[in-house]
Structure formats: C-alpha cells, structure tokens
C-alpha cells in the first residue's frame, strides 16, 4: 500500500495539534494515524521525537488496521477526535 502524508494543524493559544494523516493512494480515503500536541516553548529535540514516533508507528502496524479510512480528511479528523477525546 502506498500513502501520502498530509499534516493538518489546529492551533490555540496554548498549543498546536498536528494531525498525522495519510491519504491512501489506492483511493480508499484518509486515515489519521496520530496527533502530536506541541506546547511552547518548543525545541528541535521535541520535533525530532514526534517524527521518530510517527515513523515507528507506521512501521509497527498498517494504518488500515489501526483505523478505517474515511472519504474526506475532515471526517477522518472528526472521528479521531471523537475516539481519543481531543477537541471537538
């Protein structure tokens, strides 16, 4: 399976949430693999750590096993937020 990574950002005064989304190039839709919460002050080490975790998660299990694809990226993010209790 081939994927295209699409990072989507939600910002507030306290933090930034980076949704690590994947578009399935087969046309099957979008999956949110994870979400990183970035708090300030931010360091390069923190960004590197988030990137490493993204890659480790992708290697551990196929994204389609972790979540069902959704037709739009917005639907995928809404479902992810509902499942994990993120912002509504």
Buried (B, 14 or more C-beta within 10 A) or exposed (E): EEBEEBEBEBEEEEBBBBBBBBBBEEEBBBBBBBBBEBEEEEEEEEEEEBEEEBEEBBEEEEBBEBBEBBEEBEBBBBBBBEEEEBEE
